Amino acid sequence: MTRKLFGTDGIRGRANIYPMTGEVAFLLGRAVTAYFQGNDPTRQPVIIIGKDTRLSCYMLEQAFSAGVCSQGGKAILTGPLPTPGVAFVTQSMRADAGVMISASHNSFEDNGIKIFNRYGNKLPDSVELQLEELILNPTQIPVQLDGQLGSAKRLDEVVGRYIVKVKQALSEEYSLEGMRLVVDGANGAAYRVAPLAFEELGAEVISIGNKPNGRNINEDVGALHPETCAEMVVKYRADLGICLDGDADRIVLVTKNGKIINGDQLIGVLAKLQIEKNGLGEANEVVGTVMSNLGLEKYIQGLGAKFYRAKVGDRYILERMLKTGSVFGGEPSGHIIFKNYSTTGDGILGALKAIEAVKYFKKDLDELVSEIKLMPQVLVNVKVKEKVPFEKNDVISNELKKQEKILADNGRILLRYSGTEKLARVMVEGANSSEVDKCCHELAEVIKKELA
């Protein structure tokens, strides 16, 4: 059965246009509550509701909360909180589910809703399909009346809880005393939390992207625009720049020289730290995705570990971890999971572990990342009207075969659609940079002519 509402990271779209409307949020609140009630309609599931700083979060937060209350649940509203913070608070409070209202790295016009179970794990596809069925057929949800209705309240101390938790990721033998950090909160969910976390560990923090107004999330700041942070790092002679995205589940780092670190190279550094200090668990593998650079895979193998490619999305990385007992993984966009500390990507945690790697290996970050030799890789995004299966378009299929023949055994091509936007992603990787670039743009141009 094909999903109609949920993508790779919950439901996402332009705010106030289907499916990101107050009506759908209300029905989703009802559906989630009914799902966690199970066969006992008198049960009152506890649902944690967090959000980022988008203007539309007010609308969606209230609508979802109303749905929870109408179905007899207890809604607990945290206010702006990073996605990993919502996952943690859900676990910590032994709630039945956690909900994050955010469109992550998208601009403020978009919004999204993603859901965690009581263990802080994103819901599997099978459960999302059940929720879709209830949303699209709300008469299947029993109506609650009178004293069966639920309640809602705000919880103010969750920010402190999350800060205490995330600081535990840094080994006790280290502190941030004497470090100057530029921390870019992307005017998003971590605009207040991130600077506090690093300051409490002893760092001098220069904050940017910390003045949200409902419309400026991810605008020229954060993980999507690390060049802003890079300029500040050089200007203030900082030791490190830390760039988060709108919901703070991804990280991009900037070295003291203003160099923006590639996500796969950062994963390589953190994998080496994990292997040397704590190991990779029974599976002895690092979990990446189909987008991970072949150079990272070879580097991990050179460290004596295996490398597994999951589907794109940190939820699929975690699914692999839960299946095999793996404890570390990530994707080049900056989602990094240390399973012993978090159940989802956590930008603040990733930054702390990178600082720990610098201190543990006694090397600058520039030197550490230089050990990971990446293959030339080009990614082009093409806006499309509809996500038509590539194999059903003969022109695209023939062009793909042609380019694969040119690359032969010296590269690979990956075509996929974004799970959250109407975009076709064309990724080409290989030994020859000019050949890779030419192949990628020629294929992208064909897709543009056929589907744009």
VOPAGU-2260 file (C-alpha; in pm, 1 decimal, decimal comma):
REM VOPAGU-2260
SITE   aa  ch    i         X         Y         Z
SITE  MET   A    0       0,0       0,0       0,0
SITE  THR   A    1     138,0     340,7    -101,2
SITE  ARG   A    2     157,7     612,3     161,7
SITE  LYS   A    3     -41,1     924,0      72,3
SITE  LEU   A    4      53,5    1159,7     355,9
SITE  PHE   A    5     377,2    1042,7     518,7
SITE  GLY   A    6     717,1    1081,0     353,8
SITE  THR   A    7    1065,6     985,3     474,8
SITE  ASP   A    8    1034,7    1214,1     776,3
SITE  GLY   A    9     668,8    1243,5     872,9
SITE  ILE   A   10     413,4    1460,0     694,8
SITE  ARG   A   11     550,3    1773,6     533,2
SITE  GLY   A   12     433,0    2047,8     299,2
SITE  ARG   A   13     345,4    2413,0     268,1
SITE  ALA   A   14     165,4    2536,2     579,5
SITE  ASN   A   15    -210,9    2582,3     546,7
SITE  ILE   A   16    -222,1    2386,4     220,5
SITE  TYR   A   17    -324,1    2020,2     229,8
SITE  PRO   A   18    -189,2    1811,6     394,2
SITE  MET   A   19     -25,7    2064,7     629,4
SITE  THR   A   20    -354,8    2215,2     745,3
SITE  GLY   A   21    -507,5    2257,9    1088,4
SITE  GLU   A   22    -777,9    2009,7     989,1
SITE  VAL   A   23    -525,1    1734,5     908,5
SITE  ALA   A   24    -325,8    1813,8    1225,0
SITE  PHE   A   25    -644,7    1780,4    1429,4
SITE  LEU   A   26    -728,5    1444,8    1270,0
SITE  LEU   A   27    -368,9    1327,2    1315,9
SITE  GLY   A   28    -391,9    1418,1    1685,4
SITE  ARG   A   29    -706,9    1207,3    1711,9
SITE  ALA   A   30    -553,7     921,0    1513,1
SITE  VAL   A   31    -230,4     908,9    1714,8
SITE  THR   A   32    -424,0     913,1    2042,4
SITE  ALA   A   33    -663,6     643,3    1923,9
SITE  TYR   A   34    -372,7     427,9    1802,8
SITE  PHE   A   35    -200,0     442,1    2140,6
SITE  GLN   A   36    -527,3     377,2    2321,4
SITE  GLY   A   37    -534,7      40,4    2150,6
SITE  ASN   A   38    -837,3    -161,3    2251,8
SITE  ASP   A   39    -904,4      49,1    2562,2
SITE  PRO   A   40   -1090,0     371,0    2464,4
SITE  THR   A   41   -1089,8     482,6    2829,8
SITE  ARG   A   42    -710,2     497,4    2838,3
SITE  GLN   A   43    -554,5     847,7    2832,3
SITE  PRO   A   44    -228,9     836,3    2633,6
SITE  VAL   A   45      28,2    1104,9    2717,4
SITE  ILE   A   46     151,3    1283,9    2403,6
SITE  ILE   A   47     451,8    1520,7    2412,1
SITE  ILE   A   48     423,4    1801,1    2153,5
SITE  GLY   A   49     734,3    1999,7    2059,5
SITE  LYS   A   50     792,2    2249,9    1780,3
SITE  ASP   A   51    1041,6    2478,6    1611,9
SITE  THR   A   52     998,5    2854,0    1560,2
SITE  ARG   A   53     789,8    2876,3    1241,2
SITE  LEU   A   54     488,6    3104,6    1244,8
SITE  SER   A   55     263,5    2815,0    1142,5
SITE  CYS   A   56     368,9    2611,1    1446,7
SITE  TYR   A   57     115,4    2798,5    1659,0
SITE  MET   A   58    -167,0    2682,0    1433,3
SITE  LEU   A   59     -50,5    2322,0    1400,7
SITE  GLU   A   60      45,2    2283,7    1767,5
SITE  GLN   A   61    -299,1    2394,9    1883,6
SITE  ALA   A   62    -479,6    2186,3    1621,5
SITE  PHE   A   63    -286,5    1869,8    1703,0
SITE  SER   A   64    -333,3    1929,1    2075,8
SITE  ALA   A   65    -707,7    1974,9    2021,6
SITE  GLY   A   66    -716,2    1641,9    1840,0
SITE  VAL   A   67    -541,7    1471,0    2131,0
SITE  CYS   A   68    -786,0    1624,9    2378,4
SITE  SER   A   69   -1091,2    1536,1    2168,7
SITE  GLN   A   70    -981,1    1172,8    2172,9
SITE  GLY   A   71    -922,8    1159,7    2549,2
SITE  GLY   A   72    -544,5    1199,3    2557,9
SITE  LYS   A   73    -316,8    1423,1    2762,5
SITE  ALA   A   74    -121,8    1673,2    2554,1
SITE  ILE   A   75     198,8    1817,1    2701,3
SITE  LEU   A   76     335,0    2116,1    2508,5
SITE  THR   A   77     707,6    2188,1    2536,4
SITE  GLY   A   78     738,7    2497,2    2318,6
SITE  PRO   A   79    1047,6    2528,8    2091,3
SITE  LEU   A   80    1269,1    2223,6    2145,1
SITE  PRO   A   81    1508,1    2031,6    1915,4
SITE  THR   A   82    1376,9    1711,2    1760,8
SITE  PRO   A   83    1620,6    1496,9    1966,9
SITE  GLY   A   84    1495,7    1681,8    2274,9
SITE  VAL   A   85    1137,9    1578,7    2200,8
SITE  ALA   A   86    1249,1    1218,2    2154,8
SITE  PHE   A   87    1438,1    1230,1    2485,9
SITE  VAL   A   88    1155,3    1394,5    2683,1
SITE  THR   A   89     913,0    1134,7    2547,2
SITE  GLN   A   90    1135,9     861,2    2688,3
SITE  SER   A   91    1214,8    1045,0    3010,1
SITE  MET   A   92     850,8    1113,6    3096,4
SITE  ARG   A   93     743,1     765,6    2987,8
SITE  ALA   A   94     490,5     922,0    2756,0
SITE  ASP   A   95     312,4     713,6    2496,5
SITE  ALA   A   96     429,1     922,0    2202,4
SITE  GLY   A   97     617,9    1236,1    2107,1
SITE  VAL   A   98     539,6    1472,8    1823,1
SITE  MET   A   99     771,0    1728,1    1660,6
SITE  ILE   A  100     617,8    2006,5    1452,2
SITE  SER   A  101     891,5    2116,3    1213,9
SITE  ALA   A  102     994,8    2112,7     850,3
SITE  SER   A  103    1359,3    2079,5     954,7
SITE  HIS   A  104    1580,2    2252,3     694,9
SITE  ASN   A  105    1294,2    2386,2     479,4
SITE  SER   A  106    1206,7    2757,2     470,2
SITE  PHE   A  107     942,5    2897,4     704,3
SITE  GLU   A  108     655,8    2859,8     454,0
SITE  ASP   A  109     670,1    2482,4     499,8
SITE  ASN   A  110     600,5    2277,0     807,1
SITE  GLY   A  111     581,7    1913,8     907,5
SITE  ILE   A  112     482,1    1667,0    1176,1
SITE  LYS   A  113     687,9    1365,0    1278,0
SITE  ILE   A  114     600,4    1116,0    1548,8
SITE  PHE   A  115     801,4     909,9    1797,5
SITE  ASN   A  116     694,8     610,9    2003,8
SITE  ARG   A  117     751,5     586,8    2378,6
SITE  TYR   A  118    1113,1     477,6    2321,9
SITE  GLY   A  119    1194,8     788,2    2118,1
SITE  ASN   A  120    1201,7     597,9    1787,1
SITE  LYS   A  121    1026,8     726,9    1477,2
SITE  LEU   A  122     721,8     522,9    1386,8
SITE  PRO   A  123     773,3     248,5    1125,5
SITE  ASP   A  124     608,4     268,9     784,1
SITE  SER   A  125     344,7      12,3     884,0
SITE  VAL   A  126     218,0     227,2    1171,9
SITE  GLU   A  127     219,1     541,8     958,3
SITE  LEU   A  128      -2,4     357,2     710,8
SITE  GLN   A  129    -248,1     278,1     991,5
SITE  LEU   A  130    -253,6     643,2    1094,7
SITE  GLU   A  131    -317,1     748,2     734,7
SITE  GLU   A  132    -613,4     510,8     721,3
SITE  LEU   A  133    -762,7     673,6    1030,7
SITE  ILE   A  134    -701,1    1027,8     902,2
SITE  LEU   A  135    -857,0     954,4     564,5
SITE  ASN   A  136   -1147,1     764,4     725,6
SITE  PRO   A  137   -1206,8     940,3    1059,5
SITE  THR   A  138   -1538,2     764,2    1115,0
SITE  GLN   A  139   -1326,2     462,8    1214,5
SITE  ILE   A  140   -1215,1     654,8    1525,3
SITE  PRO   A  141   -1460,7     617,6    1816,4
SITE  VAL   A  142   -1594,3     952,5    1939,7
SITE  GLN   A  143   -1517,7    1046,6    2300,8
SITE  LEU   A  144   -1775,1    1240,4    2503,1
SITE  ASP   A  145   -1824,1    1412,3    2837,1
SITE  GLY   A  146   -1573,1    1298,7    3096,6
SITE  GLN   A  147   -1380,6    1097,9    2837,0
SITE  LEU   A  148   -1232,8    1415,0    2684,9
SITE  GLY   A  149    -865,5    1486,0    2750,8
SITE  SER   A  150    -656,3    1781,0    2866,0
SITE  ALA   A  151    -350,7    1987,8    2772,0
SITE  LYS   A  152     -77,9    2171,0    2962,8
SITE  ARG   A  153     254,4    2341,8    2900,1
SITE  LEU   A  154     577,0    2211,6    3049,4
SITE  ASP   A  155     850,5    2470,7    3095,3
SITE  GLU   A  156    1141,6    2277,0    3244,7
SITE  VAL   A  157    1202,3    2043,3    2949,2
SITE  VAL   A  158    1481,0    2262,1    2806,4
SITE  GLY   A  159    1685,8    2205,9    3121,6
SITE  ARG   A  160    1620,1    1832,2    3110,7
SITE  TYR   A  161    1746,5    1806,2    2755,5
SITE  ILE   A  162    2057,5    2016,4    2824,2
SITE  VAL   A  163    2152,4    1791,3    3116,4
SITE  LYS   A  164    2104,5    1485,9    2894,5
SITE  VAL   A  165    2298,3    1607,7    2590,0
SITE  LYS   A  166    2594,2    1728,1    2798,9
SITE  GLN   A  167    2646,1    1368,7    2914,0
SITE  ALA   A  168    2765,0    1285,0    2561,4
SITE  LEU   A  169    3096,1    1461,8    2630,0
SITE  SER   A  170    3330,4    1234,3    2825,1
SITE  GLU   A  171    3380,6    1354,4    3182,1
SITE  GLU   A  172    3756,0    1378,1    3126,1
SITE  TYR   A  173    3701,2    1676,3    2894,8
SITE  SER   A  174    3547,4    2020,5    2925,7
SITE  LEU   A  175    3512,1    2314,4    2689,5
SITE  GLU   A  176    3709,2    2551,3    2913,5
SITE  GLY   A  177    3917,9    2790,5    2707,1
SITE  MET   A  178    3730,3    2723,0    2382,0
SITE  ARG   A  179    3561,9    2994,1    2178,2
SITE  LEU   A  180    3271,1    2862,6    1970,3
SITE  VAL   A  181    3044,4    3023,6    1714,4
SITE  VAL   A  182    2705,6    2855,9    1756,9
SITE  ASP   A  183    2450,7    2904,9    1479,6
SITE  GLY   A  184    2098,5    2805,4    1586,6
SITE  ALA   A  185    1943,8    2869,0    1241,7
SITE  ASN   A  186    1679,0    3084,0    1415,0
SITE  GLY   A  187    1519,2    2750,2    1488,5
SITE  ALA   A  188    1433,9    2508,5    1765,9
SITE  ALA   A  189    1778,9    2523,3    1930,1
SITE  TYR   A  190    1822,7    2902,1    1925,9
SITE  ARG   A  191    1814,0    2906,1    2308,1
SITE  VAL   A  192    1915,7    2551,2    2400,4
SITE  ALA   A  193    2238,5    2519,6    2199,4
SITE  PRO   A  194    2427,3    2822,4    2335,2
SITE  LEU   A  195    2329,2    2726,7    2691,4
SITE  ALA   A  196    2455,7    2369,4    2651,3
SITE  PHE   A  197    2800,1    2477,2    2531,1
SITE  GLU   A  198    2827,1    2759,4    2785,3
SITE  GLU   A  199    2745,6    2524,3    3073,8
SITE  LEU   A  200    3038,7    2307,4    2963,6
SITE  GLY   A  201    3271,5    2607,2    2991,0
SITE  ALA   A  202    3293,0    2746,3    2638,9
SITE  GLU   A  203    3283,9    3109,6    2537,9
SITE  VAL   A  204    2992,0    3120,4    2294,4
SITE  ILE   A  205    2929,7    3367,9    2014,3
SITE  SER   A  206    2568,6    3311,3    1910,3
SITE  ILE   A  207    2420,6    3373,7    1567,9
SITE  GLY   A  208    2089,1    3256,2    1425,3
SITE  ASN   A  209    1940,5    3309,0    1770,9
SITE  LYS   A  210    1673,5    3570,8    1699,2
SITE  PRO   A  211    1375,0    3387,3    1551,2
SITE  ASN   A  212    1077,7    3593,1    1436,7
SITE  GLY   A  213     863,5    3315,6    1292,0
SITE  ARG   A  214     977,1    3384,3     936,5
SITE  ASN   A  215    1357,9    3367,9     939,5
SITE  ILE   A  216    1423,2    3002,4    1029,2
SITE  ASN   A  217    1709,7    2866,7     811,4
SITE  GLU   A  218    1729,1    3202,7     629,0
SITE  ASP   A  219    2094,6    3263,4     535,7
SITE  VAL   A  220    2203,6    3085,8     855,9
SITE  GLY   A  221    2240,6    2736,1     996,3
SITE  ALA   A  222    2346,5    2407,9     840,5
SITE  LEU   A  223    2215,0    2510,7     498,9
SITE  HIS   A  224    2421,8    2829,6     497,1
SITE  PRO   A  225    2740,2    2753,3     695,5
SITE  GLU   A  226    2929,7    3025,7     510,7
SITE  THR   A  227    2772,6    3278,9     749,1
SITE  CYS   A  228    2915,4    3092,2    1046,0
SITE  ALA   A  229    3251,4    3048,3     866,8
SITE  GLU   A  230    3286,5    3426,2     834,3
SITE  MET   A  231    3219,1    3469,3    1206,4
SITE  VAL   A  232    3469,0    3196,8    1300,6
SITE  VAL   A  233    3746,0    3376,9    1113,7
SITE  LYS   A  234    3637,7    3719,8    1237,5
SITE  TYR   A  235    3636,7    3620,9    1605,5
SITE  ARG   A  236    3922,5    3370,3    1582,2
SITE  ALA   A  237    3701,5    3097,9    1719,6
SITE  ASP   A  238    3813,2    2737,7    1768,1
SITE  LEU   A  239    3508,2    2591,3    1595,4
SITE  GLY   A  240    3184,2    2685,1    1423,4
SITE  ILE   A  241    2870,7    2480,3    1492,5
SITE  CYS   A  242    2579,4    2508,3    1248,5
SITE  LEU   A  243    2244,8    2347,9    1326,4
SITE  ASP   A  244    1934,3    2328,8    1110,4
SITE  GLY   A  245    1578,2    2431,8    1193,4
SITE  ASP   A  246    1504,4    2142,7    1427,4
SITE  ALA   A  247    1868,2    2083,4    1532,6
SITE  ASP   A  248    1884,5    1718,6    1430,0
SITE  ARG   A  249    2170,9    1780,0    1188,9
SITE  ILE   A  250    2513,8    1942,5    1216,8
SITE  VAL   A  251    2765,5    2112,6     990,9
SITE  LEU   A  252    3100,4    2210,3    1143,6
SITE  VAL   A  253    3346,2    2483,8    1050,7
SITE  THR   A  254    3715,7    2458,8    1145,3
SITE  LYS   A  255    3909,7    2744,3    1300,9
SITE  ASN   A  256    4040,6    2829,9     954,5
SITE  GLY   A  257    3687,1    2882,3     824,8
SITE  LYS   A  258    3676,4    2554,4     634,9
SITE  ILE   A  259    3332,1    2389,3     610,9
SITE  ILE   A  260    3359,1    2018,1     690,0
SITE  ASN   A  261    3203,5    1762,2     457,9
SITE  GLY   A  262    2939,7    1550,0     635,8
SITE  ASP   A  263    3089,0    1217,0     528,8
SITE  GLN   A  264    3433,5    1322,9     649,8
SITE  LEU   A  265    3287,3    1418,0     987,8
SITE  ILE   A  266    3121,6    1076,7    1009,1
SITE  GLY   A  267    3459,6     918,6     938,5
SITE  VAL   A  268    3624,4    1111,7    1223,2
SITE  LEU   A  269    3344,8    1023,6    1466,0
SITE  ALA   A  270    3348,8     659,3    1357,9
SITE  LYS   A  271    3721,2     642,3    1433,7
SITE  LEU   A  272    3655,5     790,3    1779,5
SITE  GLN   A  273    3378,0     541,5    1845,4
SITE  ILE   A  274    3588,3     246,6    1731,4
SITE  GLU   A  275    3888,7     340,3    1945,6
SITE  LYS   A  276    3701,3     435,9    2262,7
SITE  ASN   A  277    3389,2     220,2    2279,6
SITE  GLY   A  278    3368,4      -2,9    1974,0
SITE  LEU   A  279    3082,2     -45,4    1728,9
SITE  GLY   A  280    2889,8    -317,4    1910,0
SITE  GLU   A  281    2831,6    -675,5    1801,0
SITE  ALA   A  282    2768,3    -584,0    1438,1
SITE  ASN   A  283    3100,7    -396,0    1407,7
SITE  GLU   A  284    2945,7    -175,7    1142,2
SITE  VAL   A  285    2888,1     188,3    1068,2
SITE  VAL   A  286    2547,4     260,7     915,4
SITE  GLY   A  287    2540,2     510,8     630,2
SITE  THR   A  288    2296,0     562,0     344,5
SITE  VAL   A  289    2286,1     516,0     -30,6
SITE  MET   A  290    2408,5     878,0     -52,3
SITE  SER   A  291    2724,7     813,0     150,0
SITE  ASN   A  292    3050,5     867,3     -36,8
SITE  LEU   A  293    3240,1     560,7    -149,9
SITE  GLY   A  294    3553,3     715,1       1,8
SITE  LEU   A  295    3390,7     702,5     346,6
SITE  GLU   A  296    3301,0     337,1     296,3
SITE  LYS   A  297    3660,5     250,4     208,8
SITE  TYR   A  298    3790,9     450,0     507,3
SITE  ILE   A  299    3560,9     264,3     748,4
SITE  GLN   A  300    3667,4     -67,8     601,0
SITE  GLY   A  301    4028,4      40,4     646,6
SITE  LEU   A  302    3955,9      81,7    1018,3
SITE  GLY   A  303    3852,5    -284,5    1029,9
SITE  ALA   A  304    3476,2    -225,9    1037,8
SITE  LYS   A  305    3187,8    -293,7     800,7
SITE  PHE   A  306    2982,0     -26,4     626,2
SITE  TYR   A  307    2609,8     -64,4     557,6
SITE  ARG   A  308    2400,0     156,7     330,8
SITE  ALA   A  309    2042,3     218,1     446,5
SITE  LYS   A  310    1774,5     419,0     268,6
SITE  VAL   A  311    1799,2     797,2     304,6
SITE  GLY   A  312    1663,3     923,8     636,5
SITE  ASP   A  313    1789,2     883,5     990,4
SITE  ARG   A  314    1483,3     670,7    1073,7
SITE  TYR   A  315    1616,8     398,8     839,7
SITE  ILE   A  316    1963,4     427,4     990,8
SITE  LEU   A  317    1811,6     366,7    1333,3
SITE  GLU   A  318    1601,8      75,6    1204,9
SITE  ARG   A  319    1923,6     -93,1    1092,1
SITE  MET   A  320    2084,4     -20,7    1429,5
SITE  LEU   A  321    1793,7    -173,3    1617,7
SITE  LYS   A  322    1803,2    -478,9    1390,5
SITE  THR   A  323    2176,9    -549,7    1415,0
SITE  GLY   A  324    2288,1    -385,9    1739,0
SITE  SER   A  325    2493,0    -119,3    1559,3
SITE  VAL   A  326    2560,5     190,6    1768,3
SITE  PHE   A  327    2683,0     457,6    1525,1
SITE  GLY   A  328    2581,7     593,7    1188,7
SITE  GLY   A  329    2490,5     900,0     990,7
SITE  GLU   A  330    2428,8    1058,6     653,7
SITE  PRO   A  331    2621,5    1325,8     463,8
SITE  SER   A  332    2353,0    1589,4     527,3
SITE  GLY   A  333    2465,8    1595,0     891,2
SITE  HIS   A  334    2223,2    1360,3    1065,5
SITE  ILE   A  335    2447,2    1165,5    1303,4
SITE  ILE   A  336    2324,7     904,1    1550,1
SITE  PHE   A  337    2511,9     776,8    1855,1
SITE  LYS   A  338    2254,2     517,3    1961,9
SITE  ASN   A  339    2390,7     492,8    2314,8
SITE  TYR   A  340    2298,3     858,7    2365,3
SITE  SER   A  341    2009,6     935,6    2130,8
SITE  THR   A  342    1746,5     771,2    1911,7
SITE  THR   A  343    1762,2    1031,7    1637,0
SITE  GLY   A  344    2006,4    1270,3    1474,9
SITE  ASP   A  345    2129,5    1528,9    1726,8
SITE  GLY   A  346    2336,4    1826,0    1611,6
SITE  ILE   A  347    2448,9    1939,6    1956,7
SITE  LEU   A  348    2554,7    1586,8    2049,2
SITE  GLY   A  349    2742,9    1548,2    1721,7
SITE  ALA   A  350    2932,5    1871,7    1784,2
SITE  LEU   A  351    3031,0    1761,7    2135,2
SITE  LYS   A  352    3162,0    1431,5    2002,3
SITE  ALA   A  353    3362,5    1612,7    1733,8
SITE  ILE   A  354    3523,2    1828,5    2003,7
SITE  GLU   A  355    3595,0    1512,0    2200,8
SITE  ALA   A  356    3767,1    1363,1    1893,4
SITE  VAL   A  357    3991,8    1669,5    1865,5
SITE  LYS   A  358    4088,7    1638,7    2230,9
SITE  TYR   A  359    4124,8    1259,9    2228,3
SITE  PHE   A  360    4343,4    1238,5    1915,8
SITE  LYS   A  361    4522,9    1565,3    1999,8
SITE  LYS   A  362    4481,6    1682,7    1640,4
SITE  ASP   A  363    4300,6    1974,0    1478,6
SITE  LEU   A  364    3976,7    1889,8    1303,2
SITE  ASP   A  365    4136,2    1989,9     972,3
SITE  GLU   A  366    4401,0    1722,7    1018,8
SITE  LEU   A  367    4151,4    1457,1    1127,3
SITE  VAL   A  368    3918,5    1502,4     829,6
SITE  SER   A  369    4210,6    1503,7     585,7
SITE  GLU   A  370    4249,5    1130,3     656,0
SITE  ILE   A  371    3917,3    1058,1     479,5
SITE  LYS   A  372    3973,8    1080,3     104,7
SITE  LEU   A  373    3639,7    1127,0     -67,3
SITE  MET   A  374    3559,5    1043,6    -427,8
SITE  PRO   A  375    3427,2    1322,5    -651,2
SITE  GLN   A  376    3050,5    1335,8    -602,1
SITE  VAL   A  377    2795,7    1569,5    -759,8
SITE  LEU   A  378    2435,1    1611,1    -647,7
SITE  VAL   A  379    2179,2    1806,4    -849,8
SITE  ASN   A  380    1820,4    1866,5    -738,5
SITE  VAL   A  381    1552,0    1902,0   -1005,2
SITE  LYS   A  382    1206,2    2039,1    -925,9
SITE  VAL   A  383     933,5    1811,7   -1064,2
SITE  LYS   A  384     557,6    1837,8   -1101,1
SITE  GLU   A  385     493,6    1476,0   -1001,6
SITE  LYS   A  386     710,2    1194,5    -867,2
SITE  VAL   A  387     674,0     957,7   -1161,2
SITE  PRO   A  388     879,5     634,4   -1121,3
SITE  PHE   A  389    1196,2     689,1   -1324,4
SITE  GLU   A  390    1181,3     343,6   -1478,4
SITE  LYS   A  391     839,7     422,0   -1630,7
SITE  ASN   A  392     985,0     703,5   -1840,2
SITE  ASP   A  393    1170,3     559,2   -2140,8
SITE  VAL   A  394    1367,8     877,9   -2211,9
SITE  ILE   A  395    1503,6     891,8   -1856,0
SITE  SER   A  396    1568,6     516,5   -1848,6
SITE  ASN   A  397    1766,1     528,9   -2173,7
SITE  GLU   A  398    1969,8     828,8   -2056,7
SITE  LEU   A  399    2047,1     650,3   -1728,4
SITE  LYS   A  400    2170,7     341,5   -1913,2
SITE  LYS   A  401    2382,8     560,6   -2139,6
SITE  GLN   A  402    2551,2     739,7   -1847,9
SITE  GLU   A  403    2602,8     417,3   -1653,3
SITE  LYS   A  404    2778,7     271,6   -1956,9
SITE  ILE   A  405    3009,9     575,2   -1970,7
SITE  LEU   A  406    3101,6     542,3   -1601,5
SITE  ALA   A  407    3130,4     161,8   -1622,0
SITE  ASP   A  408    3303,3      28,7   -1308,8
SITE  ASN   A  409    3453,0     366,9   -1217,2
SITE  GLY   A  410    3143,3     520,7   -1062,6
SITE  ARG   A  411    2780,0     492,9    -965,8
SITE  ILE   A  412    2454,4     682,6   -1024,2
SITE  LEU   A  413    2169,6     719,8    -777,8
SITE  LEU   A  414    1830,6     859,7    -877,8
SITE  ARG   A  415    1574,0     917,9    -605,4
SITE  TYR   A  416    1295,4    1150,7    -508,5
SITE  SER   A  417    1302,5    1363,6    -197,2
SITE  GLY   A  418    1070,0    1224,6      66,9
SITE  THR   A  419     970,5    1573,0     181,3
SITE  GLU   A  420     970,4    1791,6    -132,8
SITE  LYS   A  421     882,9    1762,9    -502,8
SITE  LEU   A  422    1244,9    1718,3    -602,2
SITE  ALA   A  423    1431,4    1457,4    -803,9
SITE  ARG   A  424    1780,2    1406,0    -666,9
SITE  VAL   A  425    2051,4    1306,5    -913,5
SITE  MET   A  426    2372,1    1186,7    -750,1
SITE  VAL   A  427    2675,6    1073,5    -947,7
SITE  GLU   A  428    3002,5     954,6    -796,3
SITE  GLY   A  429    3321,2     832,4    -955,1
SITE  ALA   A  430    3696,0     851,2    -992,7
SITE  ASN   A  431    3703,1    1121,6   -1263,0
SITE  SER   A  432    3560,5    1454,8   -1141,1
SITE  SER   A  433    3496,5    1609,6   -1484,6
SITE  GLU   A  434    3326,7    1291,8   -1606,1
SITE  VAL   A  435    3111,9    1278,3   -1292,1
SITE  ASP   A  436    3005,1    1642,2   -1328,9
SITE  LYS   A  437    2919,8    1602,5   -1697,8
SITE  CYS   A  438    2723,3    1282,8   -1636,5
SITE  CYS   A  439    2523,3    1431,2   -1350,0
SITE  HIS   A  440    2421,6    1750,5   -1527,2
SITE  GLU   A  441    2332,1    1574,9   -1852,9
SITE  LEU   A  442    2108,2    1330,8   -1667,0
SITE  ALA   A  443    1954,8    1610,7   -1458,3
SITE  GLU   A  444    1877,3    1809,8   -1774,6
SITE  VAL   A  445    1690,1    1514,1   -1923,1
SITE  ILE   A  446    1486,3    1470,9   -1604,2
SITE  LYS   A  447    1408,4    1843,3   -1604,6
SITE  LYS   A  448    1277,8    1829,3   -1963,7
SITE  GLU   A  449    1065,3    1523,2   -1891,0
SITE  LEU   A  450     924,3    1596,3   -1544,4
SITE  ALA   A  451     955,4    1966,2   -1460,4
